[in-house]
């Protein structure tokens, strides 16, 4: 399963949540929600997010641990 890597990329770019929010035109809590995956950025905003963070769209996603493993049956 893929998860978002926004927090790490934001920190590597030296941006606060407020900095990223201002550059993306959203409120700071939206960035916090993206980072905790309560909500996710809209697909159409991914190219801009990648530009702001200095990465590729692919870099925004990482494989979560245990990805691809079947869940144990009961």
C-alpha positions in Angstrom: 0.0 0.0 0.0 1.2 3.5 -0.8 1.3 6.2 1.7 2.0 9.9 1.3 5.5 11.2 2.2 4.6 14.9 2.5 5.9 15.5 6.0 9.4 14.2 5.3 9.6 16.1 2.0 8.3 19.3 3.6 10.9 19.0 6.4 13.7 18.3 3.9 12.6 21.4 2.0 12.9 23.5 5.2 9.3 24.5 5.1 6.8 24.7 8.0 3.3 23.5 7.6 2.3 27.2 7.4 4.8 27.8 4.6 3.6 24.9 2.6 0.0 25.9 3.2 0.6 29.4 1.9 2.4 28.2 -1.2 -0.4 25.7 -1.9 -3.2 28.2 -1.2 -4.7 26.1 1.6 -5.0 26.5 5.4 -2.4 25.0 7.7 -4.7 22.3 9.0 -5.1 21.0 5.5 -1.4 20.3 5.4 -1.5 18.7 8.9 -4.4 16.5 7.6 -2.4 15.5 4.5 0.6 14.6 6.7 -1.5 12.4 8.9 -3.6 11.1 6.0 -6.8 12.2 7.5 -7.4 13.8 4.1 -5.2 13.9 1.0 -4.4 16.6 -1.5 -6.5 16.6 -4.7 -5.0 14.8 -7.6 -4.9 18.0 -9.7 -2.7 19.6 -7.0 0.0 16.9 -7.0 2.1 18.6 -9.7 2.1 21.9 -7.8 2.8 20.1 -4.5 5.8 18.3 -6.0 7.2 21.6 -7.4 6.8 23.3 -4.1 8.6 20.5 -2.3 11.3 20.1 -5.0 10.5 16.5 -5.9 8.7 14.4 -8.4 5.1 13.3 -8.0 6.4 9.7 -7.5 8.5 11.0 -4.6 5.3 12.0 -2.8 4.4 8.4 -2.3 6.2 5.6 -0.4 5.4 1.9 0.1 4.2 1.3 3.6 5.7 -1.5 5.7 4.1 -4.9 5.0 2.8 -3.7 1.6 1.7 -6.5 -0.6 1.3 -9.1 2.2 -2.0 -10.9 2.6 -3.7 -10.4 5.9 -3.9 -13.5 8.1 -7.1 -15.5 7.8 -9.3 -16.1 10.8 
